[in-house]
Amino acid sequence: MAWLCLLVALLGTVSCELPEELQSLPYVPVVAAFAPWFAALGLIALLLALASRRWFAALLALACLGLQGWWQYPYFVSHTHLDNAAVSAVGESHADTHDSYARVMTANVYKGQASAKAVVETVSNQRVEVLALQETTKSFIRALKEEGINDYLPYSQVSSSDGKYGNALFSATPLDSPADDDVDSSASFMPGGTVSFGNGKAPIRFVSVHTTSPKPGYWNKWRTSLDDVAAMRSHKDNRYVLMGDFNATTDHTPFRNILGSRFHDAAQSSASGFVFTWPADKPGVPKFTGIDHIVLDQGIVAGQVATVPIPGSDHAALLATIAVQ
């Protein structure tokens, strides 16, 4: 049993560091999505190996735990923190759209089946200033407006590559230079718009991201769609906040290629722990992976990262407070 648990834990751990060409082989992305859980399996293997005096197995299990700990510790140890001004600003009864702070949110609305009322209520309760949505439909956008989204976020950019499902951005302040697609990906149109912070002194380009899901027949398209987003690293004319359903975790090489040395993941850089967003619609099954992200450019600090369930969706909404420096 020690060796069996160890073998699975090692295979899962190794899958996280494969080059993206190998990680896009069938089912490897699915295995890598479970990466944090292989640490638990490695711990079981270690205890079984010690109990049965399988010392070499115990050594390998310890190495597995060490690697997992090294890779995952940024989720729990932060070198950047929101200042008190940011926390106070987003804690007011009404959002201040002229300062350098904002509560932002992304949510996959599951082909328009999510509760539009719940989305609007979350925007109101959390005082969200910028909202990114994925898998919207025309009827869902109408439902959002009927529920009063324009009372909080009156400016929007909605686009669809197939006329059926799309992605959207909503903002409390005008979206400068709105565009149907900022990424030029075969996965979907990813709309963008610029929001000004600090009384117009700090323009930030927001993009609603939705990449291809890793499933049979789409493994290479999954990798390609993430590579399309990674190309945003070379766009030096704007500072970006990329929010959406990336269908990948930080244990996937193509997602880490998006981050590179320029971008950072809000949950990871703020040491918010594992922020799992999927699946959120399986009774009795806890969320076990974080494939939704708020990705930030340099000079933008994140904190207060949290998830909120949205009835009707298979994803939880992901929220964060950002401070633009």
Secondary structure as UniProt FT lines:
FT   HELIX           2..15
FT   TURN            16..17
FT   HELIX           20..23
FT   TURN            26..27
FT   HELIX           28..33
FT   HELIX           35..51
FT   TURN            52..53
FT   HELIX           55..72
FT   HELIX           73..75
FT   HELIX           84..90
FT   TURN            97..98
FT   STRAND          101..108
FT   TURN            110..113
FT   HELIX           116..126
FT   STRAND          128..136
FT   HELIX           138..146
FT   TURN            147..148
FT   HELIX           149..151
FT   STRAND          155..160
FT   STRAND          166..171
FT   STRAND          176..179
FT   STRAND          192..197
FT   TURN            198..201
FT   STRAND          202..210
FT   TURN            216..217
FT   HELIX           219..230
FT   HELIX           231..234
FT   STRAND          240..245
FT   TURN            250..251
FT   HELIX           253..259
FT   TURN            260..262
FT   STRAND          264..265
FT   HELIX           266..269
FT   TURN            270..271
FT   TURN            283..284
FT   STRAND          292..296
FT   TURN            298..299
FT   STRAND          300..308
FT   TURN            311..312
FT   STRAND          317..324
//
